[in-house]
Amino acid sequence: MTLYLILAFFGCLCGVTTVLFGFGGGFVVVPVLYGVLTATHGAADPIGASAMHIAVATSTSVMVVSALAATRKQLRAGNILRAYVWPLAATIGVGALAGALAATHASGALVRWAFIAYLAVTIQDCLLRQGFLARSDDGEATALRPAVLVGGGVAIGAIATFLGVGGSVMTVPLLRRRGLPMAKAAAMANPLTIPVAVVGTAAYLAAARDLPAPLAPWIIGYVDLYAFAVLALGALLGIRLAAPLIPRIADGLHARIYIALLALVMLAMLLM
């Protein structure tokens, strides 16, 4: 019971970070579920040995629910700009398929260290390169170039699905540097997370065909159904609670909290 209460709490936190920062849940779910699984199952146990894969796969399934719910809230708040969503969502979906297939054939250790390395690079980029912590002086948003819509979208989808993080860590800085305020850049990460979540979940469920035996009766492929249910319900509650805060966070503070959360997650993964 205590385990599921912990997951429910972090599921709620996942919902809060999804609707306010566009994280989609991966930056909360992956470290928490990885920590829970490694603590409750030994390295010799099949579940413990597959902890990172289960964490990433379950994260993508939770993101289907959280990203859809957060997109609905952000649409009502007027923060979704359709010109930045399409066709980027389509190319992200193509990349997501490649990323999911690669992740199912990679070792858990590789996925974990890739997760940490990408966080470190992103934090450094946000701090050192102009355009993220503060908007440009003219405040005018610019359109995405065709090369970014195609090549960038495929790369975002592949990396996001491989790491189980939904793509927000790439789309938010990208849109921020195009002159969008943090509220809208974070909001756009929600619909752009949906193709990553759907394609990734399908691939991780299909991975059941390649496993010699099911990891557990409640795990299909690498998706933990019990954890998914608890985390998804918690996420829906968190989205509902946090939605009124969307317009109330100052732009500069919003950007700084975003970076601080990335640093906190990276530290948590390093200590596990």
TORFIGU-687204 format. One line per 5 residues: their letters; for each residue y, x, z of C-alpha. Coordinates in Angstrom, 1 decimal, always signed. Each point is the difference from the previous one (the first is absolute). Layout:
N
a) Y/X/Z; ...
This chain:
272
mtlyl) +0.0/+0.0/+0.0; +2.4/+2.8/+0.9; -0.6/+1.6/-3.4; +1.0/-3.1/-1.9; +3.1/-0.5/+2.2
ilaff) +1.0/+3.5/-1.0; -0.5/-0.8/-3.6; +1.9/-3.3/+0.3; +2.9/+1.9/+1.5; +0.1/+2.6/-2.7
gclcg) -0.5/-2.8/-2.6; +3.1/-1.6/+1.3; +1.9/+3.3/-0.3; -1.4/+0.3/-3.5; +1.7/-3.3/-0.9
vttvl) +3.3/+1.1/+1.5; +0.0/+3.3/-1.9; -1.1/-1.8/-3.2; +2.9/-2.5/-0.1; +2.7/+2.4/+1.3
fgfgg) -1.0/+3.3/-1.7; -2.4/-1.0/-2.8; -2.9/+2.1/+1.4; -2.6/-2.6/-0.9; -2.0/+0.9/+3.1
gfvvv) -1.7/+3.2/-1.0; +2.1/+2.3/+2.2; -0.9/-2.0/+3.0; -3.6/-1.2/-0.8; -1.4/+3.3/-1.3
pvlyg) +0.8/+2.2/+3.0; -0.9/-2.7/+2.5; -3.3/-1.0/-1.6; -0.9/+3.6/-0.7; +0.6/+0.8/+3.7
vltat) -1.9/-3.0/+1.3; -3.0/+0.7/-2.3; -0.2/+3.7/+0.8; +0.3/-0.7/+3.8; -2.7/-2.7/+0.0
hgaad) -2.5/+1.6/-2.4; -1.2/+3.6/+0.1; +0.2/+2.3/-3.0; -3.8/-0.4/-0.6; +0.4/-3.8/-0.2
pigas) +0.5/-1.3/-3.6; +3.0/-2.0/+1.0; +1.6/+3.0/+1.8; -0.7/+2.2/-3.0; +1.7/-2.6/-2.3
amhia) +2.9/-0.8/+2.4; +2.7/+1.1/-2.4; -1.4/-1.9/-3.0; -0.4/-3.1/+2.2; +3.5/+0.3/+1.3
vatst) +1.5/+0.4/-3.5; -2.1/-2.8/-1.5; +0.7/-2.5/+2.9; +3.7/+0.9/-0.3; +0.1/-1.0/-3.6
svmvv) -1.6/-3.3/+0.7; +2.5/-0.7/+2.8; +2.8/+0.9/-2.4; -1.1/-2.9/-2.3; +0.9/-2.4/+2.8
salaa) +3.0/+1.8/+1.4; +1.7/+0.8/-3.3; -0.4/-3.5/-1.3; +1.5/-1.5/+3.2; +2.8/+2.5/+0.1
trkql) +0.9/-0.5/-3.6; +0.3/-3.7/+0.7; +2.4/+0.7/+2.9; +2.0/+2.5/-2.1; +0.3/-2.5/-2.9
ragni) +1.5/-2.5/+2.4; +2.4/+2.6/+1.3; +1.2/+0.8/-3.6; -1.1/+3.6/+0.1; -2.4/+0.1/-2.9
lrayv) +1.6/+1.2/-3.3; -2.5/-0.8/-2.7; +1.4/+2.6/-2.4; -1.4/+2.7/+2.3; -3.3/-1.6/+0.5
wplaa) -1.2/-0.4/-3.6; -1.4/+1.9/-1.9; -0.4/+2.5/+2.9; -2.5/-2.3/+1.7; -2.3/+0.1/-3.1
tigvg) +0.0/+3.8/-0.3; -0.6/+0.3/+3.8; -3.0/-2.2/-0.4; -1.5/+2.3/-2.7; +0.5/+3.0/+2.2
alaga) -1.5/-1.8/+3.0; -3.3/-0.3/-1.8; -0.2/+3.7/-0.6; +1.0/+0.8/+3.6; -2.5/-2.3/+1.5
laath) -2.9/+1.4/-2.1; +1.1/+3.5/+1.0; +0.1/-0.8/+3.7; -3.5/-1.5/+0.1; -1.3/+3.3/-1.3
asgal) +2.1/+2.3/+2.2; -0.9/+1.2/+3.5; +1.6/-1.6/+3.0; +1.5/+3.3/+1.0; +1.7/+0.4/-3.4
vrwaf) +1.5/-3.5/+0.2; +1.3/+0.6/+3.6; +1.7/+3.3/-0.8; +1.4/-1.4/-3.3; +1.5/-2.8/+2.1
iayla) +1.6/+2.5/+2.4; +1.2/+2.3/-2.8; +1.6/-2.9/-1.9; +1.9/-1.2/+3.1; +1.3/+3.5/+0.6
vtiqd) +1.3/+0.4/-3.5; +1.6/-3.5/+0.0; +1.8/+0.6/+3.3; +1.3/+3.3/-1.2; +1.1/-1.5/-3.3
cllrq) +1.9/-2.9/+1.7; +1.8/+2.4/+2.4; +0.9/+2.7/-2.5; +0.7/-1.8/-3.3; +3.1/-2.1/-0.3
gflar) -0.1/-3.7/-0.5; -2.4/-1.2/+2.7; +1.8/+0.2/+3.4; +3.3/-1.2/-1.6; +0.7/-2.0/-3.2
sddge) +2.1/+1.6/-2.7; +3.7/-0.5/+0.2; +0.3/-2.4/-2.9; -2.7/-2.2/+1.5; -1.2/-1.1/-3.4
atalr) -3.7/-0.5/-0.6; -1.4/+1.6/-3.2; -3.0/-1.1/-2.0; -3.3/+1.8/+0.0; -0.7/+2.2/-3.0
pavlv) -2.9/-0.8/-2.3; -1.8/+3.3/+1.0; +0.2/-1.1/+3.7; -1.2/-3.5/-0.8; -3.1/+1.4/-1.7
gggva) -0.9/+3.4/+1.3; +1.6/-0.5/+3.4; -1.8/-3.4/+0.4; -3.4/+1.4/-0.8; +0.5/+3.0/+2.4
igaia) +1.2/-2.4/+2.8; -3.0/-2.3/-0.4; -2.5/+2.9/-0.1; +1.4/+1.8/+3.1; +0.6/-3.2/+2.0
tflgv) -3.5/-1.3/-0.5; -1.6/+3.4/+0.6; +1.8/+0.1/+3.4; -0.1/-3.7/+0.8; +3.8/-0.2/+0.6
ggsvm) +1.2/-2.6/-2.5; +2.5/+2.1/-1.9; +3.1/-0.6/+2.1; +0.3/+3.6/+0.9; +0.7/+0.7/-3.7
tvpll) +1.7/-3.2/-1.1; +2.5/-0.2/+2.9; +1.5/+3.5/-0.6; -0.1/-0.6/-3.8; +1.9/-3.2/+0.2
rrrgl) +2.3/+1.3/+2.7; +1.1/+2.8/-2.3; +0.8/-2.5/-2.7; +2.7/-1.3/+2.3; -1.7/-3.0/+1.7
pmaka) +0.7/-0.7/+3.6; -2.9/+0.6/+2.4; -0.6/-3.7/+0.6; -0.6/-0.6/-3.8; -1.9/+3.3/-0.6
aaman) -2.4/-0.8/+2.9; -0.3/-3.6/-1.2; -1.0/+1.1/-3.5; -2.9/+2.0/+1.5; -1.7/-3.2/+1.0
pltip) -0.7/-1.5/-3.5; -0.7/+3.5/-1.3; -2.6/+0.4/+2.6; -2.0/-3.0/-1.1; -1.7/+1.6/-3.1
vavvg) -0.9/+3.1/+2.1; -1.5/-2.2/+2.7; -2.0/-2.3/-2.4; -1.4/+2.7/-2.2; -0.7/+2.3/+3.0
taayl) -1.8/-2.7/+1.9; -2.2/-0.9/-3.0; -0.9/+3.6/-0.5; -0.9/+0.6/+3.7; -2.1/-3.2/+0.1
aaard) -1.8/+1.1/-3.2; -0.8/+3.3/+1.6; -2.9/-1.8/+1.8; -2.0/+0.6/-3.2; +0.1/+3.7/+0.5
lpapl) -0.9/+0.1/+3.7; -3.7/+0.5/+0.8; +0.3/-2.7/+2.7; +2.8/-2.2/+1.5; +1.9/+1.8/+2.7
apwii) -0.2/-3.1/+2.2; -0.6/-3.7/-0.5; +3.8/-0.6/+0.4; +1.0/+2.7/-2.5; -0.1/-0.7/-3.7
gyvdl) +0.3/+3.2/-2.0; +2.6/+1.7/+2.2; +1.9/-3.1/+1.1; -0.5/-0.9/+3.7; +0.2/-3.8/+0.0
yafav) +0.5/-0.4/+3.8; +2.9/+2.5/+0.1; +1.4/-1.6/-3.2; +0.1/-3.5/+1.6; +1.7/+1.2/+3.2
lalga) +2.5/+2.3/-1.7; +0.9/-2.6/-2.6; +0.7/-2.7/+2.6; +2.0/+2.4/+2.0; +2.0/+1.0/-3.1
llgir) +0.9/-3.6/-0.8; +1.3/-0.5/+3.5; +2.0/+3.3/-0.2; +1.6/-1.1/-3.3; +1.0/-3.3/+1.4
laapl) +1.6/+1.6/+3.1; +1.8/+2.8/-2.0; +1.3/-2.0/-2.9; +3.3/-1.1/+1.8; +0.8/+3.7/+0.4
ipria) +0.1/+0.7/-3.8; +3.8/-0.3/-0.4; +1.0/+1.3/+3.4; -0.9/+3.8/-0.3; +2.8/+2.3/-1.2
dglha) -0.8/+1.8/-3.2; +0.2/+3.6/+1.3; -1.9/-0.9/+3.2; -2.7/-1.7/-2.2; -0.5/+3.2/-2.0
riyia) -0.2/+2.2/+3.1; -2.5/-2.3/+1.7; -2.1/+0.1/-3.2; -0.2/+3.8/+0.2; -0.7/+0.0/+3.7
llalv) -2.9/-2.4/-0.4; -1.5/+2.3/-2.7; +0.3/+3.0/+2.3; -1.7/-2.0/+2.8; -2.9/-0.9/-2.1
mlaml) -0.4/+3.6/-1.3; -0.1/+1.3/+3.6; -2.6/-2.6/+1.0; -2.2/+1.0/-2.9; +0.3/+3.7/+0.8
lm) -1.0/-0.6/+3.6; -3.1/-2.0/-0.8
